[in-house]
Amino acid sequence: MGWKNDSISKLLDKKATEDELVFLSLNGKNTFTKGISIETLINRKSKKVFDIYDDLIDSKDTLVYATECLSSSASFPNFMFQSLTFNRNYSKEEIITNKEILVRKVLSKIPINIKLLESIHYWIPQTEEFYNPIRKIVVENKSSTLLVTIAKYKKESDIELIKSFGINALPAIEEFPNEQFREILENNIKFDDFQYMFALAKSCTPETVKTVEKVIQLKIEDLKKDDCRNHCLSTIYNQIEMNNCELFYPSLEKLWLTNKIISYNIFENYKKNHSKIEVENFLFNGLMLNGEAEIIHKNIYDDTNFLKDMESGLTWNEEAKLVHILIELKKYSNEKYLIALEKSIVEIDDLGLSSFVEELKDKKSLILIKNSFIEKMKTNQSAYGLFSIMDAIKILKDKETLNKGFEVIKTRKDEFKKFPIWEEKLQNFLKENNLKLE
């Protein structure tokens, strides 16, 4: 099945009667014929598709969806459920009705097709009609998937049932946060497990704060064996922050002072609850830590204004985000801003330095601390990176700093012989700038 089959479906809609389409849906020579016939009936809003669904509830046949570069498959009952509940031809009210009819049919079939029910569990309408039969299936079949459906009802009487699933109850705990699940979260910490972190983030209670802090510390310890700096903390940071539980904010604020990672949201919250001098010191102390800062413009799980955020470029522009924090510090203390700016130049990645200088739009301050560019060149691990630093220096239009930078290149000229491409880059640089090493 795919977009190219729209024309076939339209042709069938013109030529075939409803009875003919029903016959082909059940007796077609292959799955494609059956699928396209069902799709045509669905688009016609024929009530007979529900009778077909009755007949195909236990069908093992699968239908393949294909585009030019992707493909996936689904069983016929799954295909029909999706087509009847995600269809622009139907109104919102009709879709809700379709869901109820289809779920009702699955539950009335004996034996119940539990696999099918589990595959559509996310879209099961939360009505009392379905609560008892689904709860019975959960109890009898130990279905952790359908436990999620029961958890959505948020009934206190289901707490013990959810607890009985232990670690397998995490998706249900995410749907129904309750302090009585704290023991499960406390005893089964999995900081690299998305489902665990989602459940933890939803459990916004004073008791859970200790678990959050423990999770953060375990993650930091685990990262000591990895060479990914603060970037590896961003995922867990986003997960803890994703539901805006302000009880967790102090734990995330501490990470700015220990691991140089912060989000705009957490900073704004800190600003709201602290004095000006406290904010000034908070920003400065974090910026003065060794290593590059990891600054989160917007939580990765927040998809509001997604296109606008993409167009702004801030999501991926590390330099612009660092500039934002530095400018915030400047509002409180120009002296500390200059010190932090000097530190930032030393710590920032070579390739991002030119972009940083352009984003900052503060040549006056950069000229005051221009020696930091030269120190960066002297201590830079890679000689090749000196060219990127020189590109940033050129933006300053300061001849003295440019000359000093070239002197550093001269002192490290032998390092460029390490790789042919480095030596070629050096010769091109000399030619472009009309310079000589001797």
Number of C-alpha atoms within 10 A of each C-alpha: 19 12 11 11 13 14 10 14 19 13 12 17 18 10 11 14 12 16 11 12 25 22 15 20 25 18 12 16 10 12 19 17 17 20 23 23 26 28 24 25 23 20 18 13 14 13 10 16 21 18 11 17 21 16 12 18 20 18 12 11 13 17 20 15 15 14 11 8 5 7 11 11 14 15 18 22 25 21 18 23 20 15 16 25 19 12 14 11 13 16 11 13 8 15 18 16 14 17 19 18 12 21 19 14 16 20 17 13 12 7 9 15 14 17 12 17 19 17 12 18 18 13 16 18 16 13 9 9 11 17 14 11 12 20 20 11 16 21 13 9 11 15 19 21 20 24 28 23 25 25 23 15 15 16 10 11 8 15 16 11 18 23 18 11 16 16 17 18 24 26 19 24 32 21 20 23 20 16 14 12 22 17 13 17 23 17 11 11 18 15 20 12 10 13 18 21 23 20 23 28 25 22 25 20 18 11 13 22 19 14 18 23 15 15 21 20 13 14 17 16 11 11 15 10 8 9 9 10 15 18 15 15 18 18 15 20 20 21 20 25 22 17 17 16 14 14 15 22 18 14 17 23 19 15 18 23 18 11 20 24 23 25 23 16 16 20 18 11 15 17 15 11 10 12 10 13 10 13 20 20 15 20 24 22 16 20 28 20 18 13 17 23 26 21 24 22 20 18 20 16 12 11 10 9 8 11 9 9 15 11 9 10 11 15 17 13 16 20 22 21 21 24 18 16 20 21 15 15 24 19 11 16 15 13 11 20 23 18 14 22 26 20 20 24 23 22 18 18 17 23 15 16 23 21 17 22 20 15 16 19 11 11 16 10 15 20 16 11 16 19 15 18 24 22 14 20 26 17 11 15 10 11 21 19 16 25 19 17 23 22 16 22 24 13 14 19 12 13 11 9 19 19 13 15 23 20 15 17 22 13 11 14 14 11 14 19 12 10 10 10 12 16 17 12 14 21 15 12 14 13 11 9 8 8 11 11 12 4
